[in-house]
Amino acid sequence: MLVQFSFKNFKSFKDESTLDLSAASIKEHPYNLIELSADNRYLKVAAIYGANASGKSNVLEAFNFMSSYVVHSLVLDGDDKDDRNIKEHLSVPTFLFSNSSKNQPSEFETFFIINNTEYQYGFILDNKKIHSEWLYSRRINGKKIDTLFERINNKFVFGDRMKKAAIFKDSVNDRTLFLTLTAKTKISISKKVLDWFKKSLVINLGNIDFENYMSHRISPELIENIAYKKKLEQFLIAIDSGITGIRVDEINGKDCKNNECTVFSIHNTDEVGKNAELPLFEESSGTLKMFYLFDFFWNIMQQGSVLFVDELNAKLHPLLVRHIINMFHDSNVNKNNAQLIYTTHDIFALTKETFRRDEVWFTEKSEKGISSLYSLVEYKLDDNIKVRNDATYYKDYMMGRYGAIPLLKEFNIMEES
């Protein structure tokens, strides 16, 4: 479970910015919360709004960079040409519109909970070395913070629970995270933390390559799983896709394990008792997107992990988007407390009936190209008063009361210059 994510000097974010999923002291929609105790209440959903190029996607990309670095930093220790693409993605993109920022390291820190223990993990780095790295923990109902390890350059301090990891301190190089290295050994805490990052997924529905990627993610063999297939069919019926069932057809008796199969969607016809079938690839792009999204929802909700979605509303009807939000809010559906964090331009769901004020976030970019991230619950209006819970969120947002909208100027495309 994600509690808080902070980052600094990443793309359009020059200064430290924090996405906080700790619940604010407000009373609306208590069922939208994960309540571990009276003092430990967290959000299931966070929606990020803002103008184009304001930095919405960069919030998700910052987490994706941190996660990728945690999982793959050992690659930087080798010369394998096959790892070249991964190495390129581990090059940190700093804020470019300031000479001072170009020469400064970037910072990433995450608080998250695994089995009633809160972990605080972070690092500061540039493209030459890790400047510092740290890992702490505490029981969620306790106040004592245990140091697991601290690293400044390549000098380490170890707490009692990770003293046995000290034997690996001379094996880590300047660009490799100590967490990544020790997760590959028998250091159980490191492996637990790394696995949390692996399970936290970031996807971009606005990416034109997404559907091609997803078509390879879902194999006919997976759809042949009875429990998976049943839930997938129920999901497609629930969202009014027109699909009443799924059938997998083997080609020339070949094994589906080699993807030598075709997936068909089943539809009702105007003849009683008769159905029609379509090869899945002939369905609309919106239907295919929901078909593929189910796989992410299935995994995230089974594991109770975090799903970041860029442009959730891309090619999806606003009612579908709200249906997805409600699905994460509903404790009868979301039994393992999975979390959804997404960016969007869809204001249809931006209402007090759907969201608590602490679930709504905005990004805005200054004239100097610096992005900022802030929540509706903390935002102060011109009269220095916070937003009320009975406000018309979408109307006030479109009127510019919360910022984070494009400032448009008149332009005549036909006028001669």
Secondary structure per residue as TSV (DSSP state, phi and psi in degrees):
chain	resnum	aa	ss	phi	psi
A	1	M	-	360.0	127.0
A	2	L	E	-80.6	131.6
A	3	V	E	-103.2	-46.7
A	4	Q	E	-160.2	142.8
A	5	F	E	-132.9	126.4
A	6	S	E	-125.4	148.1
A	7	F	E	-154.0	161.0
A	8	K	E	-150.8	143.1
A	9	N	S	58.3	56.8
A	10	F	B	-134.9	117.5
A	11	K	T	50.2	-120.3
A	12	S	T	-82.0	-1.5
A	13	F	B	-99.1	105.3
A	14	K	-	-82.7	-45.0
A	15	D	S	-95.4	167.7
A	16	E	-	-64.1	134.1
A	17	S	E	-130.7	146.3
A	18	T	E	-134.1	128.6
A	19	L	E	-101.0	112.2
A	20	D	E	-111.0	119.7
A	21	L	-	-100.3	12.4
A	22	S	B	-72.1	135.6
A	23	A	-	-70.8	136.3
A	24	A	-	-76.7	166.5
A	25	S	S	-83.0	66.9
A	26	I	-	-127.3	159.5
A	27	K	-	-100.5	-14.8
A	28	E	S	-70.2	146.8
A	29	H	-	46.3	62.5
A	30	P	G	-62.3	-23.5
A	31	Y	G	-74.2	-9.0
A	32	N	G	-78.4	-1.4
A	33	L	E	-107.3	154.9
A	34	I	E	-97.5	114.0
A	35	E	E	-112.0	102.2
A	36	L	E	-84.5	-30.6
A	37	S	E	-164.5	176.8
A	38	A	T	-60.6	-30.8
A	39	D	T	-100.2	2.8
A	40	N	E	-132.6	85.1
A	41	R	E	-124.2	132.5
A	42	Y	E	-134.2	157.9
A	43	L	E	-83.0	143.3
A	44	K	S	-87.9	-27.4
A	45	V	E	-136.1	141.5
A	46	A	E	-136.7	125.4
A	47	A	E	-109.4	130.6
A	48	I	E	-111.8	118.6
A	49	Y	E	-108.5	159.6
A	50	G	E	164.0	165.9
A	51	A	-	-68.1	164.4
A	52	N	T	-58.3	139.1
A	53	A	T	65.0	21.6
A	54	S	S	-87.4	-15.2
A	55	G	S	117.4	5.1
A	56	K	H	-55.2	-52.9
A	57	S	H	-63.9	-31.5
A	58	N	H	-66.1	-26.5
A	59	V	H	-63.0	-47.3
A	60	L	H	-68.4	-38.3
A	61	E	H	-67.3	-31.4
A	62	A	H	-64.0	-44.5
A	63	F	H	-65.2	-40.7
A	64	N	H	-62.8	-38.0
A	65	F	H	-64.0	-47.7
A	66	M	H	-58.7	-47.3
A	67	S	H	-61.8	-44.7
A	68	S	H	-63.5	-38.6
A	69	Y	H	-66.9	-40.1
A	70	V	H	-61.4	-43.5
A	71	V	H	-75.8	-35.9
A	72	H	H	-115.7	5.9
A	73	S	G	-62.5	-20.3
A	74	L	G	-64.2	-23.9
A	75	V	G	-60.1	-31.4
A	76	L	G	-70.2	-7.1
A	77	D	G	-91.0	-3.5
A	78	G	S	-124.7	179.0
A	79	D	-	-119.0	18.9
A	80	D	-	-66.9	122.6
A	81	K	G	-65.2	-27.9
A	82	D	G	-65.6	-18.8
A	83	D	G	-93.8	8.4
A	84	R	H	-61.2	-41.5
A	85	N	H	-64.1	-41.5
A	86	I	H	-63.3	-42.9
A	87	K	H	-60.1	-39.0
A	88	E	H	-62.9	-37.7
A	89	H	H	-74.0	-14.7
A	90	L	T	-95.7	9.1
A	91	S	S	-85.9	118.7
A	92	V	-	-74.9	124.5
A	93	P	-	-87.8	99.2
A	94	T	-	-80.2	170.2
A	95	F	-	-65.2	126.9
A	96	L	-	-98.8	-14.4
A	97	F	S	-91.4	27.0
A	98	S	-	-153.8	124.2
A	99	N	H	-62.8	-34.3
A	100	S	H	-66.4	-38.5
A	101	S	H	-69.1	-35.0
A	102	K	H	-59.0	-32.4
A	103	N	T	-97.0	4.3
A	104	Q	S	-103.2	149.8
A	105	P	-	-72.4	164.8
A	106	S	E	-104.0	153.3
A	107	E	E	-125.6	141.4
A	108	F	E	-141.2	134.6
A	109	E	E	-148.8	138.9
A	110	T	E	-134.2	135.9
A	111	F	E	-106.4	132.4
A	112	F	E	-152.8	160.3
A	113	I	E	-116.6	131.6
A	114	I	E	-129.8	118.5
A	115	N	T	50.0	53.4
A	116	N	T	66.9	14.5
A	117	T	E	-118.3	128.7
A	118	E	E	-94.1	128.9
A	119	Y	E	-108.5	143.9
A	120	Q	E	-121.9	112.7
A	121	Y	E	-130.5	138.6
A	122	G	E	-163.9	172.1
A	123	F	E	-157.5	157.4
A	124	I	E	-121.5	129.1
A	125	L	E	-151.2	162.5
A	126	D	-	-130.1	-166.9
A	127	N	S	-83.9	7.2
A	128	K	S	-109.9	-33.4
A	129	K	-	-164.7	165.8
A	130	I	E	-85.6	118.9
A	131	H	E	-81.1	-39.2
A	132	S	E	-158.0	159.5
A	133	E	E	-154.3	143.6
A	134	W	E	-150.7	152.9
A	135	L	E	-146.1	121.8
A	136	Y	E	-126.9	165.9
A	137	S	E	-149.7	158.9
A	138	R	E	-157.1	150.2
A	139	R	E	-69.0	141.7
A	140	I	T	-64.4	-24.6
A	141	N	T	-101.3	10.4
A	142	G	-	-111.6	166.7
A	143	K	-	-107.5	-20.3
A	144	K	-	-71.8	128.2
A	145	I	-	-102.9	122.7
A	146	D	E	-95.7	128.6
A	147	T	E	-78.9	122.8
A	148	L	E	-90.3	-51.8
A	149	F	E	-158.7	154.6
A	150	E	E	-131.6	141.1
A	151	R	E	-134.6	126.6
A	152	I	E	-121.4	114.8
A	153	N	T	55.3	-118.1
A	154	N	T	-117.0	28.6
A	155	K	E	-104.6	134.0
A	156	F	E	-121.6	150.8
A	157	V	E	-128.0	133.1
A	158	F	E	-118.9	139.4
A	159	G	-	-84.2	172.1
A	160	D	G	-58.8	-37.5
A	161	R	G	-74.3	-13.5
A	162	M	G	-127.7	24.4
A	163	K	G	-62.3	-32.1
A	164	K	G	-69.8	-13.5
A	165	A	G	-78.2	-11.5
A	166	A	G	-60.5	-25.3
A	167	I	G	-66.3	-14.9
A	168	F	G	-99.5	-0.9
A	169	K	G	-65.5	-27.5
A	170	D	G	-85.6	-3.5
A	171	S	G	-95.6	-8.3
A	172	V	-	-92.1	136.7
A	173	N	-	-95.9	-177.6
A	174	D	T	-64.2	-28.5
A	175	R	T	-107.4	-1.0
A	176	T	S	-98.2	135.3
A	177	L	-	-73.7	136.5
A	178	F	H	-63.1	-34.1
A	179	L	H	-60.6	-45.1
A	180	T	H	-63.2	-44.2
A	181	L	H	-62.1	-49.3
A	182	T	H	-74.7	-20.4
A	183	A	H	-67.8	-23.4
A	184	K	T	-82.5	-5.5
A	185	T	T	-103.9	-155.5
A	186	K	T	-97.9	22.1
A	187	I	-	-81.3	100.8
A	188	S	H	-65.4	-36.5
A	189	I	H	-63.5	-44.5
A	190	S	H	-61.9	-42.2
A	191	K	H	-64.6	-39.3
A	192	K	H	-62.6	-43.2
A	193	V	H	-68.1	-45.1
A	194	L	H	-62.0	-40.1
A	195	D	H	-62.5	-34.6
A	196	W	H	-61.6	-43.3
A	197	F	H	-65.2	-39.4
A	198	K	H	-60.9	-37.3
A	199	K	H	-78.6	-17.4
A	200	S	S	-85.0	115.7
A	201	L	E	-108.0	144.9
A	202	V	E	-124.5	123.1
A	203	I	E	-131.0	156.3
A	204	N	E	-124.0	104.4
A	205	L	T	-73.3	-14.7
A	206	G	T	-87.6	-4.9
A	207	N	-	-78.9	127.0
A	208	I	T	-66.4	-18.6
A	209	D	T	-87.7	-3.9
A	210	F	H	-63.4	-47.3
A	211	E	H	-63.5	-37.1
A	212	N	H	-65.1	-41.4
A	213	Y	H	-62.2	-44.9
A	214	M	H	-68.4	-32.8
A	215	S	H	-63.0	-23.8
A	216	H	H	-91.9	-17.4
A	217	R	H	-74.7	-39.7
A	218	I	S	-96.9	111.2
A	219	S	-	-97.2	153.7
A	220	P	H	-55.9	-32.3
A	221	E	H	-60.8	-39.7
A	222	L	H	-64.8	-42.3
A	223	I	H	-66.6	-23.6
A	224	E	T	-73.5	-11.3
A	225	N	S	-65.5	118.7
A	226	I	H	-59.6	-46.7
A	227	A	H	-65.4	-42.6
A	228	Y	H	-62.9	-47.2
A	229	K	H	-62.0	-41.4
A	230	K	H	-63.3	-45.9
A	231	K	H	-67.0	-37.9
A	232	L	H	-61.9	-44.4
A	233	E	H	-64.1	-42.1
A	234	Q	H	-62.1	-39.2
A	235	F	H	-64.6	-46.2
A	236	L	H	-65.4	-33.0
A	237	I	H	-71.2	-40.8
A	238	A	H	-63.7	-31.7
A	239	I	T	-93.5	10.3
A	240	D	T	59.0	46.6
A	241	S	-	-79.1	-14.3
A	242	G	S	88.3	-7.1
A	243	I	-	-91.4	129.1
A	244	T	-	-105.3	-10.5
A	245	G	E	-173.0	171.7
A	246	I	E	-129.2	138.2
A	247	R	E	-131.7	136.7
A	248	V	E	-106.1	126.0
A	249	D	E	-114.6	119.0
A	250	E	E	-70.5	145.6
A	251	I	S	-100.4	116.8
A	252	N	T	54.1	33.7
A	253	G	T	71.2	12.7
A	254	K	-	-76.5	157.2
A	255	D	-	-74.3	133.8
A	256	C	G	-66.4	-15.4
A	257	K	G	-62.2	-23.1
A	258	N	G	-99.5	16.4
A	259	N	T	59.9	24.5
A	260	E	-	-87.1	54.7
A	261	C	E	-143.7	161.3
A	262	T	E	-118.8	136.8
A	263	V	E	-97.6	128.9
A	264	F	E	-114.5	142.1
A	265	S	E	-97.2	140.4
A	266	I	E	-104.9	134.4
A	267	H	E	-128.4	151.2
A	268	N	E	-71.0	155.7
A	269	T	-	-123.0	178.6
A	270	D	S	-80.9	-0.2
A	271	E	S	-101.2	125.0
A	272	V	T	-59.5	130.5
A	273	G	T	82.5	-0.6
A	274	K	-	-116.0	142.4
A	275	N	E	-118.3	161.8
A	276	A	E	-120.5	150.3
A	277	E	E	-123.1	144.9
A	278	L	E	-127.5	138.9
A	279	P	E	-58.0	135.8
A	280	L	G	-54.1	-35.2
A	281	F	G	-67.4	-11.3
A	282	E	G	-88.9	-4.0
A	283	E	S	-71.0	163.2
A	284	S	-	-64.7	157.6
A	285	S	H	-63.9	-33.5
A	286	G	H	-66.1	-41.9
A	287	T	H	-64.7	-42.6
A	288	L	H	-62.4	-38.0
A	289	K	H	-63.9	-42.3
A	290	M	H	-68.2	-37.0
A	291	F	H	-58.8	-46.1
A	292	Y	H	-73.2	-36.1
A	293	L	H	-61.8	-31.9
A	294	F	H	-53.9	-38.3
A	295	D	H	-62.2	-39.5
A	296	F	H	-67.3	-45.1
A	297	F	H	-60.4	-42.3
A	298	W	H	-58.2	-50.6
A	299	N	H	-68.3	-44.4
A	300	I	H	-63.1	-43.2
A	301	M	H	-75.6	-28.6
A	302	Q	H	-66.0	-40.2
A	303	Q	H	-90.0	-18.4
A	304	G	T	67.6	38.6
A	305	S	-	-105.9	-163.8
A	306	V	E	-113.0	134.4
A	307	L	E	-119.5	121.1
A	308	F	E	-100.8	127.2
A	309	V	E	-126.1	120.0
A	310	D	E	-87.5	130.3
A	311	E	T	58.1	58.2
A	312	L	T	-57.5	-31.4
A	313	N	T	-81.4	-2.1
A	314	A	T	-61.5	117.0
A	315	K	T	65.3	15.5
A	316	L	S	-116.9	138.9
A	317	H	-	-64.5	143.6
A	318	P	H	-54.5	-33.7
A	319	L	H	-67.5	-31.8
A	320	L	H	-68.1	-41.6
A	321	V	H	-60.1	-46.1
A	322	R	H	-65.2	-33.8
A	323	H	H	-62.9	-40.1
A	324	I	H	-65.8	-43.9
A	325	I	H	-59.0	-47.5
A	326	N	H	-62.0	-33.6
A	327	M	H	-62.9	-40.7
A	328	F	H	-72.8	-33.6
A	329	H	H	-69.7	-30.1
A	330	D	-	-77.0	112.6
A	331	S	T	-67.9	-19.7
A	332	N	T	-74.1	-25.2
A	333	V	T	-95.2	-51.1
A	334	N	-	-90.4	69.3
A	335	K	T	-73.9	-22.0
A	336	N	T	-104.3	15.3
A	337	N	-	60.7	45.9
A	338	A	-	-68.1	156.6
A	339	Q	E	-123.9	144.2
A	340	L	E	-121.4	123.3
A	341	I	E	-123.0	123.7
A	342	Y	E	-144.9	156.8
A	343	T	E	-104.5	153.2
A	344	T	-	-166.0	159.9
A	345	H	-	-111.6	0.1
A	346	D	-	-76.3	112.8
A	347	I	-	-93.4	-3.4
A	348	F	T	-58.3	-38.4
A	349	A	T	-87.7	-5.1
A	350	L	-	-80.0	72.0
A	351	T	S	-136.2	159.7
A	352	K	T	-69.5	-18.6
A	353	E	T	-73.9	-25.4
A	354	T	T	-97.9	-43.7
A	355	F	-	-117.3	148.8
A	356	R	-	-75.9	158.1
A	357	R	G	-66.3	-29.3
A	358	D	G	-78.4	-6.6
A	359	E	G	-88.0	-12.0
A	360	V	E	-102.3	125.3
A	361	W	E	-125.6	155.3
A	362	F	E	-132.9	149.3
A	363	T	E	-119.7	141.4
A	364	E	E	-141.3	142.2
A	365	K	E	-111.9	133.3
A	366	S	-	-79.1	174.0
A	367	E	T	-63.6	-20.8
A	368	K	T	-89.8	6.2
A	369	G	S	81.2	17.0
A	370	I	-	-99.2	123.4
A	371	S	E	-85.0	149.1
A	372	S	E	-131.5	153.8
A	373	L	E	-126.3	128.1
A	374	Y	E	-150.0	157.3
A	375	S	E	-103.0	156.9
A	376	L	T	-64.7	-34.2
A	377	V	T	-68.6	-25.6
A	378	E	T	-100.1	-8.7
A	379	Y	-	-71.3	139.0
A	380	K	B	-112.8	132.7
A	381	L	-	-75.0	179.5
A	382	D	T	-59.2	-29.0
A	383	D	T	-87.9	13.7
A	384	N	S	65.3	23.7
A	385	I	-	-108.5	139.8
A	386	K	B	-71.9	159.6
A	387	V	-	-68.0	131.5
A	388	R	-	-78.3	156.4
A	389	N	T	-75.9	-7.4
A	390	D	T	-104.7	13.6
A	391	A	S	-71.2	157.0
A	392	T	-	-90.4	92.1
A	393	Y	H	-57.3	-50.4
A	394	Y	H	-66.5	-38.0
A	395	K	H	-67.7	-45.6
A	396	D	H	-65.2	-37.2
A	397	Y	H	-63.6	-47.1
A	398	M	H	-66.1	-24.4
A	399	M	T	-83.9	-2.8
A	400	G	T	85.7	13.6
A	401	R	T	-69.6	-24.9
A	402	Y	T	-104.6	5.3
A	403	G	-	71.2	-158.8
A	404	A	-	61.2	29.2
A	405	I	S	-123.7	158.3
A	406	P	-	-70.2	141.1
A	407	L	-	-97.7	96.7
A	408	L	-	-87.7	143.7
A	409	K	-	-116.7	153.5
A	410	E	-	-65.9	140.7
A	411	F	-	-151.6	128.0
A	412	N	-	-107.0	107.0
A	413	I	T	-67.3	-21.5
A	414	M	T	-95.6	-11.2
A	415	E	S	-74.3	136.0
A	416	E	-	-72.9	139.0
A	417	S	-	-87.7	360.0
